[in-house]
Amino acid sequence: MSRKKAIVTGGTSGLGLACAQRLRADDVEVITADIASDPDIRIDVSDWTSVESMAKKVGAIDILVNSAGIQGPFAPMWETSNQLWDQTLAVNLNGTFYTCKAFVPGMIQKGWGRIVNIASIAGKEGNPKLSAYSTSKAAVIGLTKSLGKELATTGVLVNAVAPSVIVSPMVDATPREGLEFIRSRIPMQRFGQPEELAELVAWLASEKVSFSTGAVYDISGGRATY
């Protein structure tokens, strides 16, 4: 059996780094793609030309983990600038769309593939003062469900994970007011660890999963209600 090859966007820090490390533990060849730190490939996922160039360089892959994302502005919706709104959706939503568009054809040709999109519980419930982020993650969930149905007979499975708060640099950038609100909504009364999310992602990226696509897996410490 040939070794699987994966792209992990946002793979040099936080959730992406944990996912990359966990996949490598399963002997997956992982290529990290990021705009910061020291990635294997430096790209801006919000720029189609950058993503298309990466896809041409890397060639066909087996696993795509879309972890690149930004929190965006922490402010009431009506005080959110148009620029920050557009930027948040460009990274979180368009970045996911671009990478899927770039790598899905090769997966279809292989007859096997796994795509795991990092969404958020905020995309299901909405978090106050995080309207841009919540909207972008809701859209990622919609994209996952639609693409999963489109690829259902191809051998390519598309699923999403919806964490509440996982300890990461993004959490460090969140105002204390926002963190306390979110923590109060989690029955376990704690934030998740990157390694906990990475275990779920690794399972969804594996051959162990064969009858699930277009699904959203909660990892929320009990917060999720649907």
Beta strands, then each sheet from edge to edge (+ up, - down):
strand 1: 5-9
strand 2: 29-34
strand 3: 41-42
strand 4: 63-66
strand 5: 113-118
strand 6: 156-163
strand 7: 215-219
sheet 1: 3+ 2+ 1+ 4+ 5+ 6+ 7+
end
